[in-house]
């Protein structure tokens, strides 16, 4: 195998990154390891500071010990970990109480020349309180930015309330609404495949593409996120943000450049072109489910209601949708979207299925002709497969086989692919908003999602049950099979 040397990006300017919710799972398992990896690669200057903020009564030493344990568990070199830890600090603060904020503000103001990034890895209910206090202490001035984790609100009205309040403290150019799926290597490669090769773009339309599938499947249940998840559900948690953003990357028109607003303008056009799903057609175009006890990854697991402690709940843990885009490029091409918990496999992928050949010259003995498919795998093993029909080698007549041209990023480049947060965190420091959602994108996504939620509420129908370890309710299979298509479930 040829190992390709991947050039490292230049270091960023010194910065202060404050993580509100600094002891939470996202911060400890994703954000801090991502920063460590960029430090180990020489991209984070030694003068930079990372400050965790939470209500737990830790000090700097206690926080560093917490992070040390997590990093060493991942196999990180101990000497590099020890060199990184002095950049970490900790402050115990409550977003809704005054105590400690004066000292915190003085700490951040010690380095006025630094870029300041405030990452709100908290419940959305705290976004406004935190931003108001940052503004009160003048921490929003100069090269300051705020990062908002999804979901932003529960619907359009609440999203507007949050955006209005945050906007009074941080300007739109300072506000980075993060969706880590947009930082994944495969999503970046979708742009390169479409706009860097003459092969695909002429075929990227309703004349040649039969349908598109986007699947985000998880094997885990809700676990310790039960309280949050029961207020959100699969549509709010995954479809309104992650999946719609992936749909936009597949369906957008070629931007005039890779300038931030050029890309985001094209994504917005896609969101505004989505055909409405409401009470009139939600019954035909959507399926919602809720997992029951079953077997996942070889072990017996409880159902969703059992994990919540036996309470009644009509929250969906699975959604399948048939969406359509009303424009010239995509008219008549269905986009089948599905996501769920306690499914058989952890996988996130985009499948672009091309139309079958118009006429087969092969006899029945050669075997059936399958559609060409472009499969972009986002996780767990990022890569691209192009499924083609070829002749099976050997004598005995012409026999056809459907095989993939397979490009695994790890094998092709001989390096471990960086986590999405590694790219996105440094993009914030650099002030590059290309891979972040603009306010009008969030609003357009909620305008499409709200009528679906309203239709489900109006119907009064509970989510359809499905056994843990299966691919959701049987109605999700019927959703696509009544159109003469099947979900892609190739494990190869």
C-alpha positions in Angstrom: 0.0 0.0 0.0 1.2 3.5 -0.8 1.2 5.7 2.2 0.3 9.3 1.3 1.8 12.0 3.5 -0.9 14.4 4.7 0.4 17.9 5.2 -0.4 19.4 8.6 -2.3 22.7 8.8 -0.4 25.7 10.2 -0.8 26.5 13.9 -3.5 28.9 14.9 -2.9 32.1 16.8 -2.9 31.9 20.6 -6.5 31.6 22.0 -8.5 31.1 25.1 -11.2 28.4 24.8 -13.8 28.2 27.5 -16.0 25.1 27.7 -19.2 25.7 29.6 -20.3 22.2 30.7 -16.6 21.3 30.9 -17.2 18.2 33.0 -19.9 16.8 30.7 -19.6 13.8 28.4 -19.2 15.9 25.2 -16.5 18.0 26.7 -14.5 15.2 28.3 -14.9 12.5 25.6 -14.9 14.6 22.5 -13.8 18.3 22.8 -10.8 17.9 25.1 -9.4 14.9 23.2 -9.9 16.8 20.0 -7.9 19.7 21.4 -5.2 17.3 22.6 -4.8 15.8 19.2 -4.4 19.2 17.6 -1.9 20.1 20.3 0.1 16.9 19.7 0.1 17.8 16.0 1.7 21.1 16.7 -1.3 23.3 15.8 -2.1 24.8 19.3 0.5 27.3 20.6 1.7 26.8 24.2 0.3 30.2 25.2 -3.3 29.1 24.5 -5.5 28.2 27.4 -8.5 25.8 27.8 -10.8 26.5 30.7 -13.5 24.1 31.8 -16.5 25.7 33.5 -19.2 23.7 35.4 -20.9 23.6 38.8 -18.7 20.8 40.2 -16.4 22.0 42.9 -13.1 21.1 41.2 -9.9 23.1 41.0 -7.3 23.2 38.2 -5.4 20.2 39.6 -8.6 18.1 39.9 -9.7 19.0 36.4 -6.3 18.1 34.9 -6.5 14.8 36.7 -9.9 14.1 35.2 -8.7 14.8 31.7 -5.4 13.0 32.2 -7.3 9.8 33.0 -9.5 10.1 29.9 -6.6 10.8 27.5 -4.5 7.9 28.9 -7.4 5.6 28.5 -7.3 6.4 24.7 -3.7 5.3 24.5 -2.3 8.8 24.2 1.5 9.1 24.9 1.9 10.0 28.6 4.7 12.5 28.0 2.6 14.4 25.5 -0.4 14.3 27.8 1.7 15.8 30.6 2.9 18.6 28.3 -0.7 19.4 27.4 -2.2 19.5 30.8 -0.7 22.8 32.0 -2.8 24.5 29.4 -6.0 23.4 31.2 -7.7 25.3 33.9 -11.1 25.1 35.7 -13.6 27.4 37.3 -16.7 26.4 39.2 -19.6 28.6 38.1 -23.4 28.5 38.0 -24.8 30.3 34.9 -27.7 31.6 36.9 -25.8 32.9 39.9 -23.4 35.8 40.4 -20.9 34.0 42.5 -17.5 33.6 40.9 -18.1 35.5 37.7 -16.0 38.5 38.6 -12.9 36.3 39.1 -13.7 34.4 36.0 -13.9 37.6 33.9 -10.6 38.8 35.3 -9.0 35.5 34.3 -10.2 35.7 30.7 -9.2 39.4 30.4 -5.6 38.5 31.4 -4.8 37.8 27.8 -6.7 40.6 25.8 -4.8 39.8 22.6 -6.1 36.2 22.5 -9.0 35.0 20.4 -11.7 34.1 22.9 -14.0 31.1 22.2 -16.9 30.3 24.5 -18.2 26.8 23.8 -21.7 26.3 25.2 -21.7 22.5 25.8 -24.8 22.8 28.0 -28.5 22.5 27.9 -30.0 25.1 25.4 -32.0 26.5 28.4 -28.7 28.0 29.6 -27.5 29.6 26.4 -29.2 32.9 27.1 -28.1 33.2 30.7 -24.5 32.4 29.8 -24.4 34.9 26.9 -26.0 37.6 29.0 -23.3 37.2 31.7 -20.5 37.2 29.1 -21.9 40.4 27.7 -22.3 42.0 31.2 -18.6 41.4 31.9 -17.5 42.6 28.4 -16.2 39.3 27.3 -18.0 39.5 24.0 -15.7 42.2 22.7 -12.8 42.0 20.3 -12.0 38.6 18.7 -14.6 36.7 20.7 -16.9 33.9 19.4 -19.6 31.8 20.9 -20.3 28.2 19.8 -23.9 26.9 20.2 -24.5 23.1 20.4 -27.6 21.6 18.8 -30.5 21.5 19.2 -31.2 25.2 19.1 -34.7 25.3 20.5 -37.5 22.8 20.3 -39.3 24.5 17.5 -39.1 27.6 15.3 -40.5 29.9 18.1 -38.0 28.8 20.7 -35.1 28.8 18.3 -36.0 32.4 17.4 -36.1 33.3 21.1 -32.6 31.9 21.7 -31.1 33.4 18.5 -32.6 36.8 19.3 -31.2 36.8 22.9 -27.8 35.5 21.8 -27.8 38.0 19.0 -28.0 40.9 21.4 -24.6 39.9 22.9 -22.8 38.3 19.9 -23.1 39.3 16.3 -24.0 36.8 13.6 -20.3 36.7 12.5 -19.3 35.8 16.1 -21.9 33.0 16.4 -21.0 29.5 15.4 -23.9 27.0 15.4 -22.1 23.7 15.3 -23.1 20.4 13.7 -20.2 18.0 14.0 -21.4 15.9 11.1 -20.3 18.7 8.7 -16.8 18.3 10.0 -16.6 14.6 9.1 -14.0 13.7 6.4 -16.6 12.0 4.2 -18.8 15.1 4.1 -15.8 17.2 3.0 -15.0 14.5 0.4 -18.6 14.8 -0.9 -17.7 18.4 -1.9 -14.5 17.2 -3.5 -16.2 14.3 -5.4 -18.9 16.5 -6.8 -17.0 19.6 -7.7 -13.5 18.3 -8.2 -14.3 15.6 -10.7 -15.9 15.8 -14.1 -17.4 12.3 -13.6 -20.2 13.0 -11.2 -21.7 16.5 -11.5 -23.2 15.9 -15.0 -25.1 12.9 -13.6 -26.1 14.6 -10.3 -29.7 15.2 -11.2 -33.1 13.7 -11.6 -32.3 12.5 -15.1 -29.7 10.0 -13.8 -30.4 9.5 -10.0 -33.2 7.3 -8.9 -33.2 8.1 -5.2 -31.0 9.0 -2.3 -30.9 7.4 1.2 -29.5 8.9 4.3 -29.2 6.7 7.4 -27.9 7.5 10.9 -28.2 4.4 13.0 -27.2 3.8 16.6 -27.0 0.6 18.5 -27.1 2.3 21.9 -30.3 3.3 23.8 -30.8 6.6 25.5 -28.8 5.7 28.5 -28.1 8.6 30.8 -29.6 11.1 28.3 -33.1 9.8 29.0 -34.4 13.0 30.6 -33.1 15.1 27.7 -34.1 12.7 25.0 -37.7 12.3 26.2 -38.2 16.0 25.6 -36.6 15.9 22.2 -37.1 12.6 20.3 -35.4 11.5 17.1 -36.8 14.2 14.8 -35.5 17.1 16.9 -32.3 15.3 18.0 -31.2 14.1 14.6 -33.4 14.9 11.6 -33.8 18.6 12.0 -30.1 19.2 12.2 -27.7 16.4 11.3 -29.7 14.7 8.6 -31.0 17.8 7.0 -27.5 19.2 6.8 -26.3 16.0 5.1 -29.3 16.3 2.7 -28.2 19.9 1.9 -24.7 18.8 1.1 -25.9 16.2 -1.3 -28.5 18.3 -3.0 -27.1 21.9 -3.1 -26.2 23.6 -6.4 -22.5 24.2 -7.1 -21.5 27.3 -5.0 -19.7 30.1 -6.7 -16.7 29.4 -4.4 -16.0 27.9 -1.0 -16.5 31.2 0.7 -18.6 30.7 3.8 -21.7 32.4 2.7 -21.5 31.0 -0.9 -21.8 27.5 0.5 -24.4 28.4 3.1 -26.5 30.3 0.6 -26.8 27.1 -1.5 -27.8 25.0 1.5 -30.5 27.4 2.4 -32.0 27.1 -1.1 -32.3 23.4 -0.6 -34.1 23.7 2.8 -36.5 26.3 1.3 -37.2 23.9 -1.6 -38.3 20.9 0.6 -41.9 19.9 -0.1 -44.0 20.4 3.0 -45.0 17.4 5.2 -48.0 18.1 7.3 -51.3 16.7 8.5 -52.4 16.1 4.9 -49.6 13.7 4.1 -47.6 12.8 7.2 -49.3 9.5 7.5 -48.0 8.4 4.1 -44.6 10.0 4.2 -43.4 9.4 7.8 -43.0 6.6 10.2 -42.1 7.0 13.9 -41.2 4.2 16.2 -40.1 3.4 19.8 -37.9 0.5 20.7 -38.9 -2.3 23.0 -36.7 -4.9 24.8 -34.6 -7.0 22.5 -31.1 -8.1 21.7 -28.5 -5.5 20.7 -24.9 -6.4 20.0 -25.4 -9.9 21.4 -26.9 -8.8 24.7 -30.4 -8.5 26.0 -31.4 -4.9 26.5 -34.4 -3.1 28.0 -37.0 -1.1 26.1 -37.1 2.6 26.0 -39.9 2.9 28.6 -38.0 0.6 30.9 -34.9 2.8 30.6 -37.1 5.8 31.6 -38.2 4.0 34.7 -41.5 2.6 33.4 -43.2 5.9 32.7 -45.5 6.4 29.7 -44.0 8.3 26.8 -45.0 8.9 23.2 -41.5 10.1 22.3 -40.1 8.5 19.1 -36.7 6.8 19.1 -36.9 6.1 15.4 -38.0 8.1 12.4 -38.2 7.3 8.7 -39.2 10.0 6.2 -39.7 10.3 2.4 -38.7 13.8 1.5 -38.7 15.6 -1.9 -37.0 18.7 -3.2 -39.2 20.9 -5.5 -36.6 22.2 -7.9 -35.4 21.4 -11.4 -32.4 19.3 -10.4 -34.3 17.0 -8.0 -37.9 17.0 -9.1 -39.3 13.5 -8.6 -36.3 12.1 -6.8 -37.2 10.8 -3.3 -34.8 11.3 -0.4 -35.4 8.5 2.1 -34.2 9.5 5.6 -34.0 7.3 8.7 -32.5 7.4 12.1 -33.0 5.5 15.3 -31.6 4.1 18.5 -31.1 0.4 19.3 -30.7 -0.6 15.6 -28.6 -3.5 14.5 -25.5 -1.6 13.4 -23.9 1.7 14.2 -23.6 3.4 10.8 -24.0 6.8 9.2 -24.1 6.8 5.4 -25.4 8.5 2.3 -26.4 6.3 -0.6 -26.9 7.8 -4.0 -28.7 5.2 -6.2 -28.4 5.8 -10.0 -31.2 4.8 -12.4 -30.9 1.3 -13.9 -29.6 0.9 -17.5 -32.5 1.6 -19.9 -32.2 -1.8 -21.7 -30.3 -5.0 -20.8 -28.4 -6.8 -23.5 -27.6 -9.7 -21.2 -29.6 -13.0 -21.0 -31.1 -14.3 -17.8 -28.1 -16.7 -17.2 -25.8 -13.7 -16.8 -27.6 -12.7 -13.6 -29.6 -9.6 -12.7 -28.4 -6.1 -13.3 -28.1 -4.0 -10.1 -28.2 -0.2 -9.8 -25.0 1.7 -9.6 -24.7 3.1 -6.1 -22.3 5.7 -4.6 -22.1 5.0 -0.9 -20.5 7.6 1.4 -19.8 6.1 4.8 -19.4 8.7 7.6 -19.0 6.2 10.5 -17.7 4.0 11.8 -15.2 3.4 8.9 -15.1 6.5 6.8 -14.8 5.9 3.1 -16.4 5.9 -0.3 -17.7 2.9 -2.4 -18.9 3.0 -6.0 -20.8 -0.1 -6.8 -20.5 -1.3 -10.4 -21.5 -4.3 -12.5 -18.6 -6.3 -14.0 -18.0 -9.7 -15.5 -17.1 -12.5 -13.1 -13.6 -13.7 -14.0 -13.2 -17.1 -15.6 -14.6 -19.2 -18.4 -18.1 -20.6 -18.6 -20.0 -17.8 -20.1 -20.7 -14.2 -19.2 -21.7 -13.9 -15.5 -22.3 -10.5 -13.9 -21.3 -9.4 -10.4 -22.0 -6.3 -8.5 -18.8 -5.2 -6.8 -17.5 -2.0 -5.2 -14.6 0.2 -6.0 -13.7 0.7 -2.3 -11.7 3.6 -0.9 -11.2 3.6 2.9 -9.6 6.8 4.0 -7.5 5.1 6.7 -6.1 2.6 4.2 -5.7 5.0 1.3 -3.9 7.7 3.3 -2.2 5.5 5.9 -3.3 7.8 8.7 -6.0 7.9 11.3 -8.7 10.4 10.2 -9.1 13.4 12.6 -12.3 13.6 14.6 -14.8 16.2 13.2 -14.4 18.3 16.3 -10.7 18.7 15.7 -11.4 20.5 12.4 -14.4 22.5 13.7 -12.8 23.8 16.9 -9.9 25.3 15.0 -12.2 26.7 12.4 -13.9 28.6 15.1 -10.5 29.9 16.3 -9.7 31.0 12.8 -13.1 32.6 12.4 -14.1 30.4 9.4 -17.9 29.8 9.6 -18.2 27.7 6.4 -19.1 24.4 8.2 -21.4 26.1 10.7 -25.1 26.8 10.4 -26.3 30.3 9.7 -29.4 31.6 11.6 -31.6 31.5 8.5 -30.6 27.8 7.9 -31.8 26.9 11.4 -35.0 28.7 10.9 -35.7 27.1 7.5 -35.0 23.6 9.0 -37.5 24.3 11.8 -40.1 25.6 9.3 -40.0 22.2 7.6 -39.8 20.1 10.8 -42.5 21.9 12.8 -45.5 20.8 10.7 -44.4 17.2 11.0 -44.3 17.4 14.8 -47.7 19.1 14.7 -49.1 16.4 12.5 -47.9 13.6 14.8 -49.4 15.5 17.8 -52.7 16.0 16.0 -53.0 12.3 15.0 -52.8 11.1 18.6 -51.1 7.9 17.4 -48.3 6.5 19.5 -45.0 5.5 18.0 -44.9 2.0 16.4 -43.0 -0.5 18.6 -39.9 -2.3 17.3 -37.7 -4.8 19.0 -34.2 -3.5 19.9 -31.7 -4.9 17.5 -34.0 -4.6 14.4 -34.2 -1.9 11.7 -37.2 -0.2 13.2 -41.0 -0.8 12.6 -42.1 -2.8 9.6 -43.8 0.3 8.4 -40.4 1.8 7.7 -39.7 -1.0 5.3 -43.1 -0.5 3.6 -42.3 3.2 3.3 -39.6 2.5 0.7 -40.7 -0.9 -0.7 -44.1 0.4 -1.9 -42.0 2.6 -4.2 -40.2 -0.6 -5.5 -37.0 0.2 -3.6 -35.2 -1.2 -0.6 -33.1 0.2 2.2 -29.3 -0.2 1.8 -28.2 -2.6 4.5 -25.0 -4.0 2.9 -22.5 -4.8 5.7 -19.6 -5.3 3.3 
